[in-house]
Amino acid sequence: MTVPAGARVAEVARKTNETDIKLSLGVDGTGSVDLETDVPFLNHMLDLFAKHGQFDLKVEARGDVDIDDHHTVEDIGICLGQTLREALGDKAGIKRYASVFVPMDEALAQVVVDVSNRPHFEYRAEYPSAQVGSFSTELVHEFLWKLALEARITLHVIVHYGKNTHHMIEAVFKALGRALDEATTIDPRVKGVPSTKGVL
């Protein structure tokens, strides 16, 4: 991949005995997506994340879904976090914080993020169903936690209410995209990194 000078873009390849993943992320994108994974519901959620965050995202992922989706979902979260961290570099000029509410019909989700270089994850969500189609809802936690850990961000996700599990998870991924878009936006008023420590 040819990357223009100064572009906030990164790519990673991860191959294990369980998964084979290639992922690229452009932070300052247009919401362009190219997704090929063995987990259709995650494809849908990543599409929402990228479109609402205006990220350019390409994912090629194959995994041992004959066992279940766990390893594939987890490793895509790891790779997305790694590319986000690399693409942001020293984080000079970013807004750093964001808090976004997104409704999806009867559901309401909130994502609060601090691009802090201190990984932390808080998750408050109770879904009516343990699965959406063949997708286990517990994998939402697994994906988000690995994303926060590898991106080294503080991430709080709260699903305030909802009745339809699909809607609730969809609201989370839309809010995640919008929150990370806002937090990673360059603010011309910010000189250096937005921290009294002088480093993030």
N, C-alpha and C positions, 0 to 999 in steps of 0.2 A: 504494500500500500504506500503510495506517495503522499506524504503529508506536507501541506504548505507550512512555511515558517510561521511559528507562533500559533498554529492551530491547536486547539485543545482536543486532541484525538489520541486514542490508544487502542491497541489490539493485544489479545492474549490467546495462546493455545494451551490447552490442558488435556493431557492424555493419561488415563489411568487404566487399570484393569476393569473399571466399571463404566467409564465414560470417555468420549473423545469429543472435545469442544473447541471450536474456534469462534471468538467473539470480538467484534470491534465496536467502538463507541465514539461518536463525535458529539461533544457537549454542545457546541454552537451549531446545531443542525436545523433541519426543517421538518423533523418527524418522519424521515425516510426509514422504512423497515424492510428487512429481508430476513425472514425467520424460517428456519428448517430444524425443528426438533421433533422428538418422538412423543411429546406431551402436548396435545392440541389445546387444552385449556390454558397452559402456560403460554403458548404462542399468542393466544387471544389477550392475555393479561400483559405480556411484553409489548404487544402492538399498542395497547391503550397507554401504557407507561411512556413509550417513545413518542407517540403522537401528542399526548398532553404535555410532555416535557420538552417537546421540540428537539429531541435527541435523534441523531442518526444511529441506528442500531442494526447490526448484522450478526446473526447467530446461526451457526451450524453445529448441531449437537446430536450425538447418538449415544445411547446408554443402555443399560441392562433393564429395560422396561418390562422384559419378560418376568423379572422378579417383582419390581414395582417402580414407581416414578421417582422414588426418593433420591437416589444418587444423581440422576439427571437434573432434577430441580435444584438440589443442593449445589452441585458443581456449576450450574449456570449462575446462581447467586454469587458464588465465589468469583467467577470470572468477571461478572458485571461489576462487582465491587473493586476488583483489581484494576480494571480499565478506568473506572471513574477516578480512583485515586491517582493513577498515573497521568491521566489526561489533565487533571487540575494542577499538577506540578506543585509549586510552592504556595498556591492559592492566593497569590497577590491580587488585591483589588476586588475579591468576591464579596458579596453581601453576607455570606456565611450562614445566616439564620433564615428560616422560613416556617410559617405555619399556615396550612391550607385545609379548608373544609371542602369536601365534595359530596353532593347528594347524588344518589342514583335511585330515582323513584322514591320508595319508602325508606331507603337506607341512607345513613349519613356516616361518613368516615372523616377522620382528621389525621393528618400527618404533620409532625413537627420535627424539624431537622436542624442540626448544628454540624456544619462541616468543620469539625473541631480537631481532627487527628487523635481523638479519644473515642475508641469504639465503645458504644453502649446501646442497648436495645431494650425498649419497653413495649409491651404488646398487650392490649386490652381488647379482646374480641371473643364473642361467643356466638357461634353460628348455629342456626337451627338444624342443619344437616351436616353429617360427617363427611359427605362427599358431594361433589358437583360432577355428575356423570361418573367417569372412572377416576376423577382427580380427588385425592384426599385433602380435606381442608387443613389438616395439620401441617401440610407442606408449605402453606403460606408463611407460617412462622419460620420454618426452616430456611426458606428462600430469603426472607427479610433479615433474619439474624445473620446469615452468612454475608449478605450484601453489606450490612452495617459494619461487620467485623473487618472485612477485607477493604472496604472503602475508608475505614477508620473515621466513621461519622457517628454522632449520637442521633439515634432514630427512635421517635416515639410514634406508635401507631395505635389509634383508638377508633374502634367502631362503636359509635354512640348508640345506634339502634338499627333495626332492620328486620325484615321477615323472610326475605328471599336471599339464600346464601350466595348465589351468583351475583346478585346486585351488591351485596355487602363487600365481597372481595373485589369486584370491579371498581367500586368507589375507592377502595384502598389503593389500587394500582394507579388510578387516575390522579388521586391526591399525591401519591408518591412522586409521580412524574412532575406534577406542577410544583411541588415543594422543592424538589432538587433543582428544577429549572430556576426558580427564584433564588435559592440559596447560592447557586453557582454563577449567577449573573454578575458581570463586572459592573461595579459602581464607580464612576469616575471620581467621586468624592473621596473614595478610600485610597489612601496612600500606603503602599506596602500591604501587609496582611492585617486583617481586622482583629487584632489582639493586642492588649497592653503588654503581653510578653514579648512581642516582636517576632513571634514565630508560631506557626500552627503545625 
